[in-house]
Amino acid sequence: MTHFPTSAPGPYGSPMSGEFYLVALGQSQGPYPIEHLARMALDGVLRSDAPVQVAPGAPVFPARDIPGLFSNREYLVAILLAWFVGIFGVDRFYLGHTGLGVAKLLTCGGVGVWALIDLILIIMRKVTDVDGRPLR
């Protein structure tokens, strides 16, 4: 399980507490503990560009700025790598899955089948980075 920091410095100089508020239609909803936000991100409910704040009335920032919540690897980059060089396993190397990258390299992406399946899984946001965090 991924460990999420609760007191790291956050955006705009505000300290990150363990709870955050989601902003929807101008209204603050919450508070949500960081562990709950992490589960929402893994389930695909919370997107990396979702607006959050540390307290009602505080500055709003994207959820991707919360340390440890999302991967530092980009979704679009993973798709492009899977499309153009996925048969060589470059997409898996990029995500930190070195063993799977070597296996894809040695099998030429499972003769193309594995590469196609990985491309579909990345597009559907079902693939995480090596730490189990969703892509930005």
Phi and psi in degrees as a GROMACS rama.xvg file:
@    title "Ramachandran Plot"
@    xaxis  label "Phi"
@    yaxis  label "Psi"
@TYPE xy
-77.2625  136.289  THR-2
-96.0791  129.762  HIS-3
-108.911  127.816  PHE-4
-67.3491  145.771  PRO-5
-117.806  -3.81057  THR-6
-132.687  22.4894  SER-7
-73.4133  152.283  ALA-8
-65.631  138.908  PRO-9
-108.012  -173.438  GLY-10
-67.0008  152.693  PRO-11
61.9388  23.7304  TYR-12
76.6038  2.33607  GLY-13
-85.4352  139.766  SER-14
-71.6635  145.712  PRO-15
-85.9896  114.976  MET-16
-86.1417  -173.114  SER-17
-84.4563  -3.01903  GLY-18
-128.939  145.569  GLU-19
-136.233  158.569  PHE-20
-113.529  131.302  TYR-21
-84.7672  143.891  LEU-22
-111.775  118.658  VAL-23
-133.326  125.105  ALA-24
54.1823  38.3136  LEU-25
79.7128  0.733105  GLY-26
-110.498  138.348  GLN-27
-82.5079  132.523  SER-28
-121.635  133.341  GLN-29
142.375  -161.843  GLY-30
-81.6727  152.29  PRO-31
-117.343  129.285  TYR-32
-65.9449  154.843  PRO-33
-60.9828  -32.203  ILE-34
-64.4612  -37.5326  GLU-35
-67.9102  -40.6508  HIS-36
-64.022  -38.1229  LEU-37
-63.2002  -42.2711  ALA-38
-65.0093  -40.2469  ARG-39
-63.2085  -39.0114  MET-40
-66.7084  -43.0354  ALA-41
-65.9411  -33.9544  LEU-42
-79.8685  -6.56108  ASP-43
85.3215  6.98444  GLY-44
-79.6352  -36.8396  VAL-45
-102.878  119.801  LEU-46
-89.5289  159.78  ARG-47
-67.8435  -22.6716  SER-48
-96.6905  8.57888  ASP-49
-65.7085  135.198  ALA-50
-75.9053  131.528  PRO-51
-133.961  165.433  VAL-52
-149.729  158.915  GLN-53
-81.9864  -21.164  VAL-54
-158.347  153.224  ALA-55
-57.5764  132.054  PRO-56
89.8941  -10.9  GLY-57
-77.3497  164.844  ALA-58
-58.8885  144.584  PRO-59
-92.5715  140.088  VAL-60
-143.908  160.403  PHE-61
-72.6158  149.893  PRO-62
-60.9062  -26.1912  ALA-63
-64.1692  -17.7156  ARG-64
-81.412  -6.26172  ASP-65
-78.0821  119.583  ILE-66
-59.6166  130.553  PRO-67
83.5856  -5.04638  GLY-68
-79.7092  -43.7869  LEU-69
-119.673  159.766  PHE-70
-67.892  158.898  SER-71
-87.6234  3.41415  ASN-72
-95.5253  142.485  ARG-73
-92.0782  140.548  GLU-74
-62.0379  -48.5618  TYR-75
-64.5974  -39.3032  LEU-76
-62.2335  -42.2085  VAL-77
-62.9873  -40.5827  ALA-78
-63.5821  -46.8295  ILE-79
-63.793  -41.0543  LEU-80
-64.6949  -41.2794  LEU-81
-64.1709  -37.3084  ALA-82
-71.5742  -47.5857  TRP-83
-87.9035  -38.7911  PHE-84
-131.658  23.0743  VAL-85
-63.6263  -28.3649  GLY-86
-64.7314  -21.4756  ILE-87
-97.9699  1.74681  PHE-88
81.5816  10.4555  GLY-89
-62.3731  -34.5502  VAL-90
-62.5486  -40.6438  ASP-91
-70.8223  -36.2919  ARG-92
-61.6444  -42.3667  PHE-93
-60.728  -39.6973  TYR-94
-78.2841  -6.36403  LEU-95
94.4011  2.68616  GLY-96
-89.6542  77.0664  HIS-97
-63.1093  -43.1628  THR-98
-61.4185  -43.9143  GLY-99
-67.3148  -33.5207  LEU-100
-64.9002  -42.0784  GLY-101
-65.3049  -42.5486  VAL-102
-62.5401  -41.4575  ALA-103
-66.6178  -36.6006  LYS-104
-64.7519  -45.0237  LEU-105
-71.0442  -26.2652  LEU-106
-104.241  9.76153  THR-107
51.9371  49.2258  CYS-108
66.6637  36.0994  GLY-109
60.0783  42.1485  GLY-110
55.6634  36.8768  VAL-111
91.8826  -24.4646  GLY-112
-68.7718  -48.1564  VAL-113
-61.6548  -41.2642  TRP-114
-61.7214  -41.1358  ALA-115
-66.3994  -42.8666  LEU-116
-62.9511  -43.061  ILE-117
-61.8517  -40.4923  ASP-118
-60.1778  -45.3925  LEU-119
-63.4901  -43.1568  ILE-120
-63.9334  -38.2447  LEU-121
-68.4089  -42.9273  ILE-122
-60.6032  -38.2377  ILE-123
-80.1711  0.664143  MET-124
62.1375  36.9592  ARG-125
-98.2367  -5.12863  LYS-126
-104.316  131.773  VAL-127
-108.034  173.349  THR-128
-78.8878  -176.177  ASP-129
-63.7607  -24.1202  VAL-130
-90.7487  2.70932  ASP-131
80.7125  13.5805  GLY-132
-95.6014  142.859  ARG-133
-67.184  154  PRO-134
-73.3467  153.329  LEU-135
